[in-house]
Amino acid sequence: MGILYIVPTPVGNMEDMTLRAIRILKEADLVLAEDTRTSGILLKHFQIQQHLMSHHKFNEHGTSAAIVERLQAGQNVALISDAGTPGISDPGFYLVREAVRAGIEVQTLPGPTAFVPALVSSGLPCDRFVFEGFLPQKKGRQSRIEALREEQRTMIFYESPYRLVKLLEQLAAVMGDDRQVSVCREISKVHEESVRGTLAEVAAHFRETEPRGEIVVVLEGRQ
């Protein structure tokens, strides 16, 4: 049988690509990419000439069976997403589950994941935390926030710049204006920035300064 490799890719700076990740992508029989155009740029940068196949949230249920068959036939397959570690708010879980069920070895390489640097640089406790990723956009969003009212661990959310202020306001309404928060954006990119303060202060900042880029919100747990 072949091996399914889960390969993290840079969330910003190309220098964050590991030597092992480059080697695995060069040696794999097939590379699965969330967006072949985006990943094509990455592979070209590292002079990786490998066959790319599209694997994203809209087709992963349909393509996973054929990929498992390739693995069972002895091919090594590498899965990458547009940025970061596949499976973390990106496609990957379904294929990994099917591979594990088929008795195929799965190796996940350590590497870039946006929430880790955001958490560590937030100044908030990072010994215990809960990762919430993207909250539901509409149905279930408010109830999910309500469910976190008593959470004592540091909380981590992903959010789009267009909904950031709304999220901060919703969190403040449930958790209180004075809860500490850190909003980290454009991690590992030229314009990386962390804005820290109370929910009220940080919401006010982003009402005046339009947020841009990829955003991670790190929220203090209940004291």
Secondary structure, DSSP 8 states (H G I E B T S, - for coil): --EEEE--B-SS-GGGS-HHHHHHHHH-SEEEESSHHHHHHHHHHTT----EEE--TTTHHHHHHHHHHHHHTT--EEEE-SSB-TTSSSTTHHHHHHHHHTT-EEEE-----THHHHHHTTSS--SSEEEEEE--SSTTHHHHHHHTTT--SEEEEEE-TTTHHHHHHHHHHHH-TT-EEEEEESTTSTT-EEEEEEHHHHHHHHHHS---S-EEEEE----
